[in-house]
Amino acid sequence: MNHSIRVRGKMPNTSHAVSHQIEHRGLSIPTFIYGTAWKEQRTESLVQMAVTSGFRGIDTANQRRHYHEAGAGEAVKKVLGEGKLMRSDLFLQSKFTYAAGQDHRLPYDPNADFGSQVRQSFESSLSHFDTSYLDSYILHGPASGRGLTRSDWEVWRAMEDLHKADSVKLIGVSNIGADQLRLLIEKSEVKPAIVQNRCFARTGWDAEIRRLCRANDIIYQGFSLLTANSAVLNQREIHAVARRVGYSIAPVVFRFAQQIGMIPLTGTTSQDHMKEDLAVYDFDLTDAEIEKIESIAM
């Protein structure tokens, strides 16, 4: 994700802003996460830049087609090697991706059963980060657009086993529909702790999924908040909010997301934008402004 919205404003009041944390199922989770999709060979330098700027949550996937997880891992190893942060200061989140979503650079044997594929992919992710555990591990998306297939359940059971072994603190799912999420909640032994979806204003910012998450103690992470909604966010009402708080549209949208209970992801490649995005902790939106943004495309 990059910042395609036109307006950028002043820099944050604090030069060393750090993303805040919330407690969820016994784990501290940053309320703002840096996403690493589509960064390719810049991944390592950008992840280092993000952590230096104040981000403490890193989202990636063991899917070389769209991510360079090894690059993110090298950045984390370098940051921790400086001795200023400990492993426990960072929230590391990766994903298992089916072969249909991969290219030829698979992190597992495609002929293995799905449980083995999950374990092989997970061990590869641990190796990339040189860590003994991940904070969050996510199914990148169900195998089908409707329902949950036998392969989905095999993958989820393998993820549950990783959670039970304390190899991963939280498990979750991405790119999921409401009916699929209801089924996963109902039938799973270890309930999903995180849902990560592309978030469209035209659906009330994924309102139905967010309601399900609130009702079932699930953290909702939203991505593409800017790029999926660029036309809507250029409306005068949004610009008026940005003028009032003295920042640009991007941090306004991210602060809105946080105030309605969402953890936003940003994937900006600019350090200035990283610092400005972390200015979300410098201001609050009013109830009226939140209501206006929540219904802006409805």
Backbone as CSV, one residue per row, in Angstrom:
resi,resn,N_x,N_y,N_z,CA_x,CA_y,CA_z,C_x,C_y,C_z
1,MET,0.845,-1.181,0.000,0.000,0.000,0.000,0.888,1.240,0.000
2,ASN,0.551,2.259,-0.800,1.258,3.520,-0.699,0.253,4.635,-0.513
3,HIS,0.743,5.815,-0.227,-0.153,6.925,0.049,-0.481,7.661,-1.244
4,SER,-1.574,7.276,-1.882,-1.969,7.911,-3.124,-2.915,9.085,-2.884
5,ILE,-3.394,9.247,-1.645,-4.254,10.374,-1.324,-3.453,11.667,-1.451
6,ARG,-4.052,12.689,-1.958,-3.298,13.866,-2.384,-2.710,14.689,-1.245
7,VAL,-3.428,14.778,-0.152,-3.032,15.749,0.864,-2.072,15.129,1.862
8,ARG,-0.959,15.808,2.066,-0.041,15.488,3.164,0.197,16.764,3.934
9,GLY,0.173,16.679,5.232,0.261,17.883,6.046,1.512,17.952,6.880
10,LYS,1.369,18.548,8.061,2.530,18.769,8.915,3.013,17.460,9.516
11,MET,4.211,17.485,10.056,4.799,16.318,10.678,4.295,16.181,12.113
12,PRO,4.405,15.000,12.725,3.897,14.798,14.080,4.595,15.678,15.094
13,ASN,3.910,15.903,16.213,4.454,16.737,17.267,5.632,16.084,17.960
14,THR,5.646,14.745,17.978,6.718,14.034,18.666,7.628,13.394,17.637
15,SER,8.937,13.523,17.825,9.886,13.013,16.836,10.181,11.543,17.034
16,HIS,9.712,10.957,18.155,10.002,9.556,18.419,8.716,8.797,18.752
17,ALA,7.675,9.023,17.953,6.402,8.353,18.195,6.547,6.854,18.005
18,VAL,5.936,6.088,18.911,5.964,4.627,18.838,4.529,4.137,18.896
19,SER,4.225,3.130,18.095,2.863,2.609,18.080,2.468,2.079,19.450
20,HIS,1.226,2.358,19.851,0.712,1.933,21.138,0.323,0.459,21.097
21,GLN,0.037,-0.104,22.270,-0.271,-1.531,22.382,-1.650,-1.735,23.025
22,ILE,-2.284,-2.843,22.682,-3.467,-3.295,23.399,-3.225,-4.733,23.843
23,GLU,-3.922,-5.153,24.872,-3.816,-6.528,25.349,-4.942,-7.352,24.733
24,HIS,-4.577,-8.495,24.190,-5.572,-9.373,23.563,-5.172,-10.818,23.793
25,ARG,-6.003,-11.526,24.525,-5.753,-12.944,24.823,-4.348,-13.161,25.380
26,GLY,-3.953,-12.262,26.285,-2.685,-12.404,26.988,-1.470,-11.914,26.234
27,LEU,-1.674,-11.258,25.091,-0.548,-10.791,24.277,-0.706,-9.301,23.996
28,SER,0.412,-8.571,24.042,0.403,-7.160,23.667,0.506,-7.048,22.153
29,ILE,-0.423,-6.310,21.549,-0.473,-6.160,20.102,-0.409,-4.681,19.760
30,PRO,0.480,-4.291,18.847,0.513,-2.889,18.423,-0.791,-2.501,17.745
31,THR,-1.214,-1.269,17.957,-2.451,-0.793,17.346,-2.234,-0.196,15.962
32,PHE,-1.045,-0.353,15.431,-0.716,0.062,14.071,0.368,-0.892,13.568
33,ILE,0.195,-1.435,12.372,1.092,-2.476,11.862,1.635,-2.070,10.509
34,TYR,2.904,-2.384,10.290,3.533,-2.112,8.998,3.418,-3.345,8.104
35,GLY,2.811,-3.159,6.928,2.622,-4.246,5.982,3.711,-4.278,4.927
36,THR,4.138,-5.478,4.536,5.316,-5.621,3.683,5.024,-6.165,2.288
37,ALA,3.772,-6.220,1.876,3.457,-6.725,0.536,4.025,-5.807,-0.541
38,TRP,4.456,-6.437,-1.654,4.882,-5.720,-2.857,6.142,-4.870,-2.653
39,LYS,6.975,-5.200,-1.684,8.184,-4.400,-1.440,9.424,-4.989,-2.114
40,GLU,9.380,-6.258,-2.465,10.476,-6.945,-3.146,11.824,-6.672,-2.469
41,GLN,12.839,-6.244,-3.247,14.174,-6.104,-2.683,14.313,-4.926,-1.728
42,ARG,13.312,-4.087,-1.656,13.331,-2.983,-0.693,12.796,-3.401,0.674
43,THR,12.320,-4.625,0.783,11.674,-5.061,2.022,12.576,-4.866,3.236
44,GLU,13.810,-5.341,3.147,14.698,-5.268,4.303,14.891,-3.827,4.769
45,SER,15.233,-2.929,3.848,15.491,-1.545,4.249,14.225,-0.861,4.750
46,LEU,13.076,-1.176,4.148,11.829,-0.538,4.567,11.366,-1.025,5.931
47,VAL,11.546,-2.307,6.221,11.172,-2.808,7.540,12.071,-2.190,8.609
48,GLN,13.362,-2.081,8.326,14.248,-1.397,9.264,13.796,0.043,9.482
49,MET,13.439,0.711,8.416,12.971,2.089,8.498,11.696,2.186,9.324
50,ALA,10.777,1.233,9.119,9.508,1.250,9.847,9.739,1.088,11.348
51,VAL,10.589,0.141,11.727,10.854,-0.072,13.150,11.563,1.144,13.741
52,THR,12.512,1.695,13.016,13.207,2.895,13.487,12.231,4.053,13.665
53,SER,11.229,4.137,12.789,10.243,5.210,12.862,9.274,5.029,14.024
54,GLY,9.131,3.802,14.524,8.262,3.575,15.674,7.274,2.448,15.536
55,PHE,7.215,1.800,14.387,6.310,0.657,14.242,6.883,-0.547,14.983
56,ARG,6.015,-1.259,15.687,6.438,-2.436,16.437,5.746,-3.709,15.959
57,GLY,4.856,-3.581,14.974,4.187,-4.730,14.387,4.558,-4.862,12.925
58,ILE,4.963,-6.057,12.501,5.355,-6.321,11.122,4.487,-7.450,10.576
59,ASP,3.822,-7.182,9.452,2.982,-8.180,8.794,3.651,-8.630,7.499
60,THR,3.751,-9.940,7.315,4.318,-10.482,6.097,3.610,-11.790,5.769
61,ALA,4.139,-12.529,4.790,3.600,-13.843,4.434,4.716,-14.641,3.784
62,ASN,4.677,-15.956,3.974,5.664,-16.818,3.330,5.142,-17.153,1.937
63,GLN,5.028,-16.118,1.137,4.476,-16.184,-0.215,5.344,-15.280,-1.075
64,ARG,6.325,-15.871,-1.728,7.311,-15.075,-2.459,6.696,-14.317,-3.624
65,ARG,5.526,-14.705,-4.043,4.870,-14.025,-5.158,4.597,-12.556,-4.854
66,HIS,4.173,-12.261,-3.634,3.821,-10.897,-3.260,4.639,-10.344,-2.090
67,TYR,5.397,-11.196,-1.413,6.147,-10.793,-0.226,7.589,-11.278,-0.325
68,HIS,8.453,-10.635,0.425,9.836,-11.087,0.564,10.089,-11.272,2.065
69,GLU,9.533,-12.362,2.597,9.594,-12.581,4.040,11.027,-12.669,4.552
70,ALA,11.907,-13.266,3.770,13.304,-13.372,4.191,13.920,-11.990,4.374
71,GLY,13.543,-11.050,3.514,14.026,-9.677,3.663,13.527,-9.033,4.938
72,ALA,12.243,-9.268,5.259,11.708,-8.759,6.524,12.447,-9.377,7.696
73,GLY,12.757,-10.667,7.585,13.495,-11.339,8.643,14.884,-10.773,8.832
74,GLU,15.580,-10.475,7.744,16.915,-9.884,7.854,16.852,-8.537,8.559
75,ALA,15.836,-7.750,8.249,15.675,-6.459,8.911,15.470,-6.626,10.411
76,VAL,14.613,-7.558,10.785,14.342,-7.796,12.205,15.609,-8.257,12.920
77,LYS,16.361,-9.156,12.292,17.603,-9.634,12.909,18.590,-8.494,13.106
78,LYS,18.680,-7.591,12.147,19.594,-6.457,12.281,19.133,-5.505,13.388
79,VAL,17.841,-5.238,13.436,17.303,-4.344,14.470,17.562,-4.924,15.860
80,LEU,17.271,-6.208,16.028,17.477,-6.826,17.338,18.962,-6.923,17.663
81,GLY,19.793,-7.065,16.640,21.228,-7.139,16.860,21.825,-5.854,17.386
82,GLU,21.118,-4.738,17.181,21.602,-3.459,17.706,21.449,-3.369,19.222
83,GLY,20.612,-4.232,19.784,20.470,-4.295,21.235,19.523,-3.291,21.852
84,LYS,18.866,-2.462,21.044,17.946,-1.463,21.591,16.558,-2.036,21.829
85,LEU,16.217,-3.087,21.102,14.927,-3.744,21.252,15.142,-5.226,21.490
86,MET,14.189,-5.842,22.182,14.197,-7.285,22.381,13.147,-7.919,21.478
87,ARG,13.256,-9.233,21.296,12.268,-9.949,20.468,10.860,-9.684,20.971
88,SER,10.671,-9.618,22.268,9.335,-9.417,22.841,8.777,-8.019,22.565
89,ASP,9.612,-7.099,22.097,9.140,-5.755,21.759,8.455,-5.715,20.404
90,LEU,8.643,-6.763,19.599,8.105,-6.780,18.247,6.973,-7.799,18.113
91,PHE,5.981,-7.446,17.335,4.865,-8.328,17.001,5.075,-8.791,15.561
92,LEU,5.427,-10.068,15.407,5.734,-10.623,14.092,4.587,-11.508,13.628
93,GLN,4.047,-11.191,12.476,2.876,-11.886,11.941,3.158,-12.352,10.519
94,SER,2.957,-13.651,10.280,3.117,-14.181,8.935,1.895,-15.003,8.565
95,LYS,1.943,-15.589,7.359,0.770,-16.274,6.824,1.166,-17.559,6.104
96,PHE,0.227,-18.509,6.099,0.312,-19.682,5.235,-0.524,-19.414,3.998
97,THR,0.069,-19.630,2.825,-0.610,-19.374,1.561,-0.683,-20.660,0.743
98,TYR,-1.873,-20.997,0.266,-2.045,-22.164,-0.601,-1.188,-22.033,-1.857
99,ALA,-0.907,-23.168,-2.483,-0.090,-23.189,-3.701,-0.724,-22.353,-4.815
100,ALA,-2.044,-22.286,-4.852,-2.720,-21.500,-5.891,-2.391,-20.019,-5.794
101,GLY,-1.991,-19.566,-4.615,-1.628,-18.171,-4.421,-0.134,-17.921,-4.466
102,GLN,0.640,-18.943,-4.759,2.099,-18.850,-4.797,2.597,-18.802,-6.240
103,ASP,3.874,-18.497,-6.406,4.521,-18.745,-7.690,5.374,-20.004,-7.540
104,HIS,6.404,-20.160,-8.367,7.196,-21.396,-8.336,8.081,-21.503,-7.099
105,ARG,8.245,-20.403,-6.338,9.138,-20.404,-5.177,8.360,-20.802,-3.916
106,LEU,7.956,-22.036,-3.862,7.115,-22.526,-2.767,7.935,-22.780,-1.502
107,PRO,7.374,-22.466,-0.340,8.075,-22.728,0.921,7.759,-24.102,1.503
108,TYR,7.201,-24.992,0.685,6.834,-26.338,1.141,6.739,-27.260,-0.065
109,ASP,6.622,-28.530,0.229,6.443,-29.544,-0.807,4.978,-29.541,-1.246
110,PRO,4.683,-29.173,-2.493,3.277,-29.103,-2.921,2.596,-30.460,-2.973
111,ASN,3.377,-31.524,-2.956,2.794,-32.863,-2.982,2.502,-33.406,-1.584
112,ALA,2.936,-32.676,-0.573,2.676,-33.102,0.810,1.229,-32.813,1.182
113,ASP,0.743,-33.463,2.237,-0.593,-33.149,2.732,-0.595,-31.734,3.305
114,PHE,-1.782,-31.172,3.477,-1.882,-29.771,3.876,-1.287,-29.508,5.262
115,GLY,-1.447,-30.432,6.171,-0.847,-30.255,7.487,0.666,-30.152,7.401
116,SER,1.267,-30.976,6.570,2.720,-30.920,6.385,3.135,-29.622,5.708
117,GLN,2.331,-29.160,4.758,2.640,-27.894,4.102,2.645,-26.745,5.116
118,VAL,1.673,-26.745,6.004,1.628,-25.702,7.042,2.878,-25.762,7.905
119,ARG,3.233,-26.948,8.354,4.405,-27.078,9.237,5.689,-26.678,8.519
120,GLN,5.825,-27.068,7.252,7.021,-26.703,6.504,7.096,-25.191,6.276
121,SER,5.971,-24.592,5.925,5.941,-23.149,5.704,6.238,-22.399,6.995
122,PHE,5.669,-22.886,8.087,5.876,-22.236,9.383,7.337,-22.328,9.812
123,GLU,7.935,-23.488,9.668,9.346,-23.637,10.036,10.229,-22.736,9.181
124,SER,9.871,-22.580,7.913,10.603,-21.666,7.042,10.483,-20.226,7.540
125,SER,9.286,-19.835,7.994,9.092,-18.484,8.531,9.926,-18.265,9.791
126,LEU,9.942,-19.258,10.682,10.765,-19.134,11.882,12.234,-18.937,11.510
127,SER,12.676,-19.673,10.510,14.062,-19.559,10.059,14.349,-18.174,9.498
128,HIS,13.410,-17.632,8.744,13.601,-16.292,8.178,13.830,-15.249,9.268
129,PHE,13.104,-15.385,10.371,13.204,-14.403,11.454,14.183,-14.816,12.551
130,ASP,14.728,-16.027,12.429,15.626,-16.549,13.459,14.975,-16.437,14.835
131,THR,13.747,-16.941,14.925,12.984,-16.864,16.166,12.393,-18.238,16.467
132,SER,12.043,-18.465,17.712,11.455,-19.739,18.116,9.923,-19.700,18.090
133,TYR,9.346,-18.528,17.832,7.881,-18.422,17.820,7.464,-17.224,16.975
134,LEU,6.228,-17.246,16.507,5.594,-16.093,15.887,4.486,-15.606,16.798
135,ASP,4.230,-14.329,16.762,3.148,-13.775,17.570,1.794,-14.075,16.941
136,SER,1.743,-14.102,15.622,0.483,-14.349,14.931,0.753,-15.097,13.632
137,TYR,-0.093,-16.084,13.356,0.015,-16.867,12.118,-1.371,-16.944,11.508
138,ILE,-1.460,-16.603,10.222,-2.755,-16.393,9.580,-2.883,-17.254,8.322
139,LEU,-4.037,-17.863,8.147,-4.389,-18.476,6.871,-4.654,-17.343,5.894
140,HIS,-3.894,-17.290,4.807,-3.923,-16.148,3.898,-5.283,-15.959,3.232
141,GLY,-6.058,-17.006,3.205,-7.406,-16.939,2.662,-7.944,-18.339,2.460
142,PRO,-9.238,-18.553,2.648,-9.815,-19.875,2.391,-9.587,-20.310,0.949
143,ALA,-9.654,-21.615,0.717,-9.380,-22.167,-0.609,-10.458,-21.805,-1.622
144,SER,-11.652,-21.499,-1.128,-12.781,-21.184,-1.998,-13.439,-19.901,-1.512
145,GLY,-14.154,-19.254,-2.425,-14.870,-18.042,-2.051,-16.120,-18.294,-1.237
146,ARG,-16.544,-19.559,-1.172,-17.755,-19.902,-0.417,-17.471,-21.097,0.468
147,GLY,-17.902,-21.009,1.712,-17.740,-22.113,2.642,-16.284,-22.366,2.988
148,LEU,-16.074,-23.422,3.765,-14.734,-23.861,4.128,-14.554,-25.282,3.634
149,THR,-13.505,-25.501,2.886,-13.263,-26.801,2.278,-12.550,-27.732,3.255
150,ARG,-12.440,-28.979,2.859,-11.686,-29.951,3.660,-10.242,-29.482,3.843
151,SER,-9.656,-28.903,2.787,-8.282,-28.414,2.903,-8.178,-27.272,3.914
152,ASP,-9.191,-26.406,3.962,-9.184,-25.326,4.957,-9.139,-25.890,6.374
153,TRP,-9.925,-26.938,6.612,-9.948,-27.515,7.949,-8.641,-28.242,8.275
154,GLU,-8.038,-28.869,7.292,-6.734,-29.497,7.533,-5.688,-28.442,7.889
155,VAL,-5.717,-27.338,7.166,-4.788,-26.241,7.460,-5.059,-25.675,8.844
156,TRP,-6.338,-25.457,9.153,-6.665,-24.852,10.458,-6.273,-25.775,11.608
157,ARG,-6.500,-27.073,11.453,-6.107,-28.007,12.521,-4.597,-27.972,12.733
158,ALA,-3.833,-27.873,11.651,-2.377,-27.780,11.790,-1.985,-26.483,12.488
159,MET,-2.692,-25.397,12.185,-2.424,-24.128,12.861,-2.809,-24.205,14.336
160,GLU,-3.911,-24.895,14.629,-4.288,-25.098,16.029,-3.190,-25.855,16.778
161,ASP,-2.607,-26.851,16.137,-1.526,-27.618,16.773,-0.315,-26.726,17.059
162,LEU,0.002,-25.822,16.146,1.111,-24.891,16.375,0.820,-23.986,17.566
163,HIS,-0.435,-23.569,17.663,-0.832,-22.736,18.802,-0.747,-23.518,20.120
164,LYS,-1.226,-24.746,20.109,-1.183,-25.566,21.328,0.250,-25.839,21.775
165,ALA,1.168,-25.916,20.813,2.583,-26.144,21.127,3.291,-24.859,21.527
166,ASP,2.558,-23.749,21.561,3.090,-22.432,21.916,4.130,-21.945,20.905
167,SER,4.075,-22.467,19.688,4.948,-21.981,18.625,4.418,-20.690,18.013
168,VAL,3.116,-20.484,18.166,2.504,-19.236,17.734,1.486,-18.828,18.790
169,LYS,1.466,-17.530,19.103,0.614,-17.043,20.194,-0.848,-16.908,19.771
170,LEU,-1.063,-16.435,18.544,-2.418,-16.213,18.042,-2.522,-16.762,16.625
171,ILE,-3.692,-17.300,16.283,-3.928,-17.724,14.902,-5.153,-17.001,14.366
172,GLY,-5.159,-16.821,13.050,-6.249,-16.079,12.451,-6.396,-16.376,10.980
173,VAL,-7.155,-15.513,10.296,-7.488,-15.754,8.898,-7.630,-14.416,8.191
174,SER,-7.308,-14.419,6.902,-7.400,-13.210,6.088,-8.316,-13.458,4.903
175,ASN,-8.801,-12.354,4.316,-9.595,-12.429,3.081,-10.767,-13.397,3.225
176,ILE,-11.540,-13.197,4.255,-12.625,-14.121,4.589,-13.967,-13.409,4.573
177,GLY,-15.007,-14.129,4.147,-16.364,-13.606,4.152,-17.073,-13.901,5.463
178,ALA,-18.203,-13.249,5.673,-18.931,-13.360,6.934,-19.411,-14.785,7.198
179,ASP,-19.998,-15.446,6.201,-20.486,-16.809,6.402,-19.331,-17.762,6.707
180,GLN,-18.206,-17.561,6.043,-17.031,-18.396,6.304,-16.512,-18.181,7.725
181,LEU,-16.506,-16.936,8.157,-16.021,-16.646,9.505,-16.946,-17.248,10.558
182,ARG,-18.253,-17.164,10.330,-19.192,-17.779,11.277,-18.933,-19.274,11.399
183,LEU,-18.697,-19.906,10.275,-18.437,-21.346,10.279,-17.140,-21.660,11.007
184,LEU,-16.108,-20.873,10.776,-14.829,-21.101,11.444,-14.959,-20.923,12.950
185,ILE,-15.683,-19.916,13.365,-15.897,-19.687,14.794,-16.644,-20.863,15.412
186,GLU,-17.661,-21.332,14.701,-18.514,-22.399,15.231,-17.787,-23.739,15.331
187,LYS,-16.998,-24.079,14.333,-16.446,-25.427,14.228,-15.004,-25.573,14.710
188,SER,-14.302,-24.479,14.932,-12.892,-24.587,15.307,-12.747,-24.900,16.788
189,GLU,-11.660,-25.550,17.129,-11.332,-25.796,18.533,-10.640,-24.582,19.125
190,VAL,-9.613,-24.087,18.435,-8.977,-22.827,18.814,-9.608,-21.747,17.945
191,LYS,-10.343,-20.855,18.564,-11.071,-19.844,17.813,-10.108,-18.826,17.202
192,PRO,-10.449,-18.304,16.026,-9.589,-17.282,15.427,-9.466,-16.071,16.345
193,ALA,-8.244,-15.573,16.480,-7.991,-14.391,17.315,-7.869,-13.132,16.476
194,ILE,-7.615,-13.305,15.168,-7.386,-12.165,14.281,-8.062,-12.422,12.946
195,VAL,-8.698,-11.405,12.414,-9.175,-11.390,11.032,-8.516,-10.205,10.349
196,GLN,-7.954,-10.438,9.163,-7.336,-9.358,8.389,-7.992,-9.312,7.018
197,ASN,-8.675,-8.220,6.722,-9.396,-8.088,5.454,-9.077,-6.780,4.761
198,ARG,-9.202,-6.787,3.429,-9.203,-5.531,2.685,-10.483,-4.799,3.058
199,CYS,-10.356,-3.523,3.353,-11.456,-2.802,3.997,-12.001,-1.712,3.073
200,PHE,-13.254,-1.879,2.657,-13.885,-0.944,1.733,-14.911,-0.076,2.465
201,ALA,-14.859,1.227,2.206,-15.826,2.141,2.807,-17.240,1.822,2.361
202,ARG,-17.398,1.313,1.136,-18.740,1.055,0.603,-19.463,-0.055,1.356
203,THR,-18.736,-0.856,2.127,-19.358,-1.896,2.949,-19.428,-1.469,4.416
204,GLY,-19.379,-0.141,4.647,-19.346,0.328,6.026,-18.052,-0.055,6.707
205,TRP,-16.970,-0.089,5.913,-15.657,-0.491,6.407,-15.730,-1.906,6.976
206,ASP,-16.280,-2.808,6.134,-16.401,-4.234,6.477,-17.225,-4.418,7.756
207,ALA,-18.345,-3.718,7.810,-19.145,-3.628,9.037,-19.605,-4.987,9.555
208,GLU,-20.070,-5.866,8.671,-20.599,-7.161,9.130,-19.491,-8.009,9.756
209,ILE,-18.338,-8.052,9.106,-17.215,-8.814,9.659,-16.776,-8.208,10.977
210,ARG,-16.728,-6.889,11.050,-16.296,-6.256,12.307,-17.258,-6.552,13.447
211,ARG,-18.550,-6.619,13.136,-19.529,-6.973,14.171,-19.278,-8.383,14.680
212,LEU,-19.013,-9.300,13.767,-18.701,-10.673,14.164,-17.453,-10.724,15.035
213,CYS,-16.471,-9.933,14.666,-15.228,-9.904,15.447,-15.485,-9.381,16.850
214,ARG,-16.226,-8.301,16.966,-16.516,-7.748,18.299,-17.257,-8.757,19.164
215,ALA,-18.171,-9.490,18.570,-18.990,-10.431,19.327,-18.215,-11.678,19.740
216,ASN,-17.049,-11.907,19.111,-16.318,-13.151,19.362,-14.872,-12.932,19.786
217,ASP,-14.599,-11.745,20.330,-13.263,-11.459,20.882,-12.170,-11.654,19.840
218,ILE,-12.409,-11.118,18.646,-11.457,-11.225,17.540,-10.958,-9.831,17.172
219,ILE,-9.660,-9.699,17.016,-9.070,-8.452,16.550,-9.279,-8.333,15.038
220,TYR,-9.755,-7.169,14.608,-9.911,-6.912,13.179,-8.767,-6.038,12.694
221,GLN,-8.039,-6.527,11.695,-6.986,-5.752,11.045,-7.464,-5.368,9.649
222,GLY,-7.361,-4.090,9.309,-7.804,-3.620,8.009,-6.641,-3.187,7.135
223,PHE,-6.617,-3.679,5.871,-5.584,-3.228,4.951,-6.221,-2.599,3.712
224,SER,-5.419,-1.862,2.958,-5.872,-1.110,1.777,-6.884,-0.037,2.156
225,LEU,-6.781,0.491,3.350,-7.723,1.521,3.784,-7.662,2.748,2.884
226,LEU,-6.489,3.077,2.392,-6.343,4.236,1.515,-6.555,3.865,0.056
227,THR,-5.827,2.854,-0.423,-5.852,2.547,-1.850,-7.198,1.994,-2.315
228,ALA,-7.919,1.313,-1.437,-9.220,0.760,-1.821,-10.332,1.805,-1.784
229,ASN,-10.019,2.984,-1.255,-11.066,3.982,-1.022,-10.657,5.386,-1.455
230,SER,-9.740,5.490,-2.416,-9.154,6.796,-2.746,-10.189,7.812,-3.214
231,ALA,-11.148,7.397,-4.021,-12.147,8.351,-4.518,-13.016,8.873,-3.376
232,VAL,-13.450,7.973,-2.520,-14.286,8.364,-1.387,-13.546,9.323,-0.464
233,LEU,-12.266,9.056,-0.251,-11.512,9.838,0.728,-11.125,11.221,0.227
234,ASN,-11.377,11.507,-1.028,-11.119,12.853,-1.540,-12.338,13.758,-1.440
235,GLN,-13.365,13.318,-0.737,-14.537,14.155,-0.553,-14.248,15.283,0.427
236,ARG,-15.003,16.362,0.292,-14.717,17.565,1.077,-14.874,17.340,2.569
237,GLU,-15.770,16.426,2.955,-15.957,16.170,4.384,-14.675,15.625,5.025
238,ILE,-13.970,14.776,4.297,-12.731,14.219,4.828,-11.644,15.291,4.879
239,HIS,-11.593,16.111,3.861,-10.615,17.203,3.850,-10.871,18.165,5.012
240,ALA,-12.136,18.379,5.344,-12.464,19.272,6.455,-11.948,18.706,7.773
241,VAL,-12.070,17.410,7.972,-11.534,16.790,9.190,-10.016,16.931,9.221
242,ALA,-9.378,16.689,8.084,-7.919,16.805,8.017,-7.470,18.217,8.365
243,ARG,-8.182,19.231,7.864,-7.817,20.618,8.192,-7.982,20.882,9.676
244,ARG,-9.037,20.345,10.275,-9.265,20.604,11.694,-8.154,20.049,12.562
245,VAL,-7.716,18.822,12.291,-6.700,18.201,13.147,-5.290,18.616,12.755
246,GLY,-5.133,19.219,11.573,-3.832,19.708,11.163,-2.926,18.667,10.559
247,TYR,-3.514,17.560,10.113,-2.739,16.519,9.454,-3.400,16.182,8.132
248,SER,-2.773,15.286,7.379,-3.323,14.937,6.079,-4.359,13.827,6.211
249,ILE,-4.896,13.416,5.079,-5.986,12.452,5.081,-5.543,11.093,5.600
250,ALA,-4.324,10.675,5.273,-3.883,9.334,5.652,-3.960,9.092,7.168
251,PRO,-3.312,9.909,8.007,-3.444,9.660,9.446,-4.870,9.830,9.966
252,VAL,-5.666,10.676,9.330,-7.073,10.806,9.732,-7.792,9.470,9.551
253,VAL,-7.575,8.830,8.402,-8.226,7.541,8.135,-7.722,6.473,9.106
254,PHE,-6.426,6.463,9.356,-5.875,5.468,10.277,-6.389,5.696,11.708
255,ARG,-6.516,6.959,12.108,-7.044,7.241,13.454,-8.518,6.850,13.538
256,PHE,-9.272,7.127,12.484,-10.663,6.680,12.418,-10.745,5.176,12.617
257,ALA,-9.880,4.438,11.908,-9.890,2.979,12.023,-9.643,2.548,13.458
258,GLN,-8.672,3.150,14.093,-8.367,2.784,15.476,-9.524,3.098,16.408
259,GLN,-10.172,4.239,16.202,-11.240,4.647,17.115,-12.504,3.812,16.951
260,ILE,-12.661,3.115,15.815,-13.806,2.208,15.687,-13.410,0.768,16.010
261,GLY,-12.201,0.581,16.560,-11.799,-0.731,17.051,-11.020,-1.570,16.074
262,MET,-10.437,-0.962,15.067,-9.691,-1.664,14.027,-8.195,-1.413,14.212
263,ILE,-7.374,-2.388,13.854,-5.937,-2.170,13.758,-5.611,-1.965,12.283
264,PRO,-5.179,-0.764,11.897,-4.875,-0.526,10.490,-3.472,-0.982,10.114
265,LEU,-3.310,-1.308,8.843,-2.001,-1.575,8.274,-1.651,-0.446,7.313
266,THR,-0.392,-0.076,7.300,0.122,0.833,6.289,1.331,0.189,5.637
267,GLY,1.520,0.479,4.368,2.670,-0.071,3.666,3.469,1.016,2.976
268,THR,3.411,2.234,3.491,4.107,3.341,2.860,5.602,3.054,2.730
269,THR,6.193,3.603,1.680,7.634,3.426,1.461,8.406,4.703,1.784
270,SER,7.760,5.680,2.386,8.385,6.951,2.738,8.542,7.058,4.251
271,GLN,9.743,7.387,4.709,9.941,7.542,6.152,9.160,8.735,6.687
272,ASP,9.068,9.816,5.914,8.265,10.957,6.349,6.819,10.551,6.546
273,HIS,6.293,9.727,5.638,4.908,9.277,5.763,4.750,8.306,6.939
274,MET,5.760,7.478,7.189,5.716,6.605,8.359,5.567,7.425,9.632
275,LYS,6.369,8.470,9.746,6.327,9.307,10.945,5.006,10.056,11.034
276,GLU,4.522,10.529,9.886,3.245,11.230,9.906,2.114,10.281,10.259
277,ASP,2.161,9.054,9.742,1.117,8.084,10.070,1.075,7.815,11.572
278,LEU,2.244,7.774,12.209,2.281,7.541,13.653,1.786,8.736,14.456
279,ALA,1.491,9.841,13.759,0.869,10.987,14.423,-0.577,10.704,14.799
280,VAL,-1.089,9.526,14.443,-2.459,9.168,14.847,-2.632,9.251,16.356
281,TYR,-1.549,9.127,17.095,-1.645,9.159,18.559,-1.626,10.575,19.105
282,ASP,-1.548,11.568,18.209,-1.513,12.964,18.632,-2.890,13.612,18.678
283,PHE,-3.921,12.945,18.130,-5.227,13.594,18.055,-6.333,12.546,18.103
284,ASP,-7.547,13.006,18.376,-8.750,12.175,18.342,-9.770,12.819,17.417
285,LEU,-10.582,11.984,16.806,-11.713,12.465,16.023,-12.947,12.552,16.909
286,THR,-13.835,13.475,16.592,-15.077,13.592,17.347,-16.037,12.486,16.944
287,ASP,-17.054,12.272,17.766,-18.068,11.270,17.438,-18.739,11.588,16.105
288,ALA,-18.982,12.861,15.855,-19.640,13.257,14.601,-18.735,12.970,13.408
289,GLU,-17.443,13.222,13.555,-16.506,12.948,12.464,-16.397,11.450,12.189
290,ILE,-16.376,10.653,13.252,-16.325,9.207,13.084,-17.573,8.715,12.350
291,GLU,-18.730,9.214,12.760,-19.983,8.811,12.115,-19.989,9.205,10.645
292,LYS,-19.469,10.387,10.341,-19.431,10.849,8.952,-18.528,9.957,8.088
293,ILE,-17.345,9.635,8.609,-16.423,8.797,7.840,-16.973,7.377,7.703
294,GLU,-17.594,6.889,8.775,-18.088,5.508,8.742,-19.173,5.334,7.683
295,SER,-19.920,6.389,7.409,-21.030,6.288,6.451,-20.753,7.027,5.151
296,ILE,-19.504,7.408,4.920,-19.172,8.301,3.800,-19.534,7.709,2.450
297,ALA,-19.520,6.405,2.311,-19.805,5.794,1.005,-21.085,4.980,1.006
298,MET,-21.875,5.092,2.054,-23.061,4.266,2.181,-24.266,4.939,1.512
